[in-house]
Amino acid sequence: MLTQDDRRQLWDQLHAGGAQDRLSPFLAAAWAQCASMGVKPDLDALPCLPPEQFEEAKWNAIRAYGYANRFLFKMLPLVSNPNMGFALFNPKGVLLKLYGAENIQSWCRAHGIARNTVWRMETIGTNAVALGLQQYKTMSTVGEEHYCKPLLDVAVHFSPFVTDNEQRPGEYLCHGGMALLLPAEQSSPDYLLLAAAAAYDVSLHMYMGDNLHSMYLPDNRGMFSVNINVTNGKCHILYHNANIFDTFKIPYENLYYQKVEQLLDPLPSNQDFWSILKEGKTVFEKQLTLSVHGRESTYLVTTEPYHQSYLGFKGIRFFIAAPSQISSNVSRRIGNNAMKTFDDIVGDSPQIISALRLARGIARSDSNTLLLGESGVGKDIFAQAIHNASARRDKPFIVLNCAAFPRDLIASELFGYEQGAFTGAKRNGNIGKFELANTGTIFLDEIGEMPLDLQATLLRVIEQKAFMRLGGSTVIHVDVKIIAATNADLIHLVEQKKFRADLYYRLSTLRLNIPPLRDRGNDVILLARHFARVVCHRIQRSVPAELAPDAEQLLLQLPLKGNVRELQNLIEGVIQLNSDFYIEARHFQEYLGMSPAGEEDSVLPPPPDAPASTIGTAPPQQSLTREALEHALLINRFNRTDTARYLGVSRRTLYRWMERYHL
């Protein structure tokens, strides 16, 4: 074992160019580099950073500091050698903190080793810290292997904190490192293994902490994880994402290993929050009022406590979202459900061309729009096309049929509700259609069916662009374009006091009348051919069906009171039930139960406004299929009088057919 005088003599020889066998080729090259840089070997003391720069260095390394603290506070009680200590370095070789018993602490002070000293190659020459940070490798330098005199009696075993660079695969990031320090005469190769294990533990937990926490939230919610010291119960922020500052609307700052009070106001504020943290409660989207930097607001809070007793980990993850963030996340996942564009609207009649021209103009505006037209003319298709041609095309398109929900449920569907708002409400509440449609378009179909009392609420939402969920107290602001549609005569409903006049005018800033199929002339044939191609493609027929001239002539004569929807169903039904490539008039007659023969029963007269052409005389009882009868009932919304007139038979005959098929 070398004495202090022996090390000094060897060190002098090395600087004089002798005893080169005492250095490995790698260290010899490092010494030569130090000489070329003009590093002075006879330093009196290790250089230090100015105090303000040291404070910045500590702050920038706060992540490594936090993980190293956790490891070393668990490790130090197991260290039996009082002359061995640990030193934490930042990536630039600045000593941030010394850990160890008083023996090693006083020994380090006597040798000028202290916080704030700089161990870079250009300042103190060859040493394990500088070489390890440079090479991203575990290194040892003992006694005379150090280029400068202040470390002549010191053994340094260093290992860096290294993790993968997630932004640039194949590259690495160095976050500093840990050195094991002890007197040179007590050095052993085993200490290098201990330094490597310590650095590996810290690196592993840095990587796991950052990546496992960050993978929790693919959306825009804010998240922070609080570590609870199992010894003294103190709480520090172990991880936070950048979204937490957007959520709280506060400037970004590095809060790693800072007290939780740096983010949320201390007691007596935030009593519910501090209770959750103290007791380690699990909550799911619980509505809490939080005070952040003196400003209160309502948030939805979800927590996930964790406890790894063996690793010494205990804490709780907080997931924080403003109510608007929750709805925007859902809206983003729902996406644009509008599949149709103006290119999907078939027809070249003057009436439909005019409607398309007006609709394209409507798409350029954000004003509320009212679509008017009979049932089945394609109001929903126009609504989708308007949305997809608008500036909101990449935003949500949300549909609500006002006639599809019971009176008491429409409000909850439109505006959502909070937990416990009414009997049967979902445990965690529900997001309404208006929230889901935020920044996009909401399509309110059959608006004429909306209850009168709810019309007042809708009017207020249109005017204020804000509302509250049922049972809630938080005002939710939305930016939504409203497209409403109806087959009812709203002016007549206004006169009857069944529809609010002020709501009508709010909804009908822009109006579009969609023509019925009977006014579109030859569009019937174009649509029929189009639907034939679509149906054949969907059922995977290799050769599309074609319509015979007599079939097209029959279609032009049919009343088609259900408009485009009825025509589409009719074409699909005929093609599905017939394998013939050529679709003739007889196929439609068989499907509809039509026959040239008369019926003995009296037939309902057509309504006064019915077109001159009729379906035909009453079909014989045995010629009407169940499918044809169901089709007729569906087209006429199960109104028996309209269905009998539609089929050209008496009500008695219709009832007999319905009884036969148990309808």
Helices and strands as residue ranges (DSSP letters): H 4-15, G 20-22, H 25-37, H 51-60, H 62-75, G 76-78, E 85-89, E 95-99, H 102-110, H 121-124, H 128-135, E 139-142, G 143-145, G 149-151, E 154-164, E 172-183, G 184-186, H 189-214, E 222-228, E 235-240, H 243-248, G 260-262, H 271-279, E 286-292, E 295-308, E 313-321, H 323-334, G 342-344, H 350-363, E 369-372, H 379-388, E 397-401, H 410-415, H 433-436, E 441-445, G 447-449, H 452-464, E 466-468, E 475-477, E 481-486, H 490-495, H 501-507, E 510-513, G 517-519, H 523-538, E 546-547, H 549-557, H 563-577, E 582-583, H 585-592, G 621-623, H 626-635, H 640-647, H 651-660
